[in-house]
């Protein structure tokens, strides 16, 4: 279903440049993300992928050149899961500090079930494994109604089946008119087109 | 694995997010639940308060006349220190697990969510300290007529301390060991609160009206509510950026 926001970019980065520790990570990087696009940012460790993501989502505000326009509030999933060990997965999602919508118990349970966490809704999160923490965090993708998803290494510590399911979720989000910008070292196997931004070679394709 | 609402994207751009009041209530409830689930965090400042107060008769001698002359200062300084002890932890665990990044990116103004964090901190430290303080005041032979002034001055004063402590916590949350630095940053700001807090209790002991001092504490609280969250919000953004 095409949506009206397709004409305007959901995220526009204009001539971004970043120098860290005397090394230029990228310069004059411009990118526009429209609804219906999936962007994968590639680069070796230390190439500046996470720094770029933090600039794009707005956590880094100083120390770089260029500017970022964000007409919509993005959903950002970072390296850290933001899952509180003392709260249950359900409480974590319902009372999330990201300020997203108010979800009913059923919505949250449904999202958790889709990520294989049925039966774990009410246990304290500190009894869950690292991968399950990541899954609780990924459940936000099912609940969120944000157009733009900024995902930094979403597949870390996720098993193979989980990776496949997350990829099909990304594809259906893009098909529905949303946009995804993500970093990953894995080759994506999704049904939609993948735009690649390689930070080392500076190639946008 | 199909998305439940494929059309939700078009809705999302209209941003169906809870309004600020709802969000602050959610943050407050979350912080209070976290505190209740770790009762030692609530108990620590109270135990510290109790133990330090007990140390004073041991050090100063048990004579009731001497104790009563020190009582307002002793009670206030101990409450101030136990508040300082807990300030460091206000944003620490949220910084460590990434919740703070999410809070900063939330569409609701950080001013009010920071205020909700501080309110939760005050409810679990300052309010409880004020509530138990009359017991320890009697132990130090403080006259019963001064208990009301002590309670109200601590109630108002610890709220100011929590707000000021939040500024220090926000500025030092990105540092591995911010413990001493936070004390150096905010102890000077605590001084006016201490001066007027003890003055209110001393006035009540001598039978003078403590109202003017409490009014000044109230004015400090109003000022701190208006300005401290600005500093906290900016401090958090800087700490996350660094």
Interface residues (C-beta under 8 A of the other chain):
Chain A: X1 X3 X4 X5 X35 X57 X58 X59 X60 X61 X62 X63 X72 X73 X74 X76 X78 X79 X80 X81 X82 X83 X84 X85 X86 X87 X91 X95 X96 X97 X98 X99 X100 X101 X102 X110 X114 X142 X144 X145 X146 X147 X165 X168 X169 X172 X173 X175 X176 X177 X178
Chain B: X1 X2 X3 X4 X5 X6 X7 X8 X9 X10 X11 X12 X13 X15 X16 X17 X18 X22 X23 X26 X27 X29 X30 X33 X34 X37 X38 X93 X94 X96 X97 X98 X99 X100 X101 X102 X103 X104 X105 X106 X107 X108 X113 X237 X240 X241
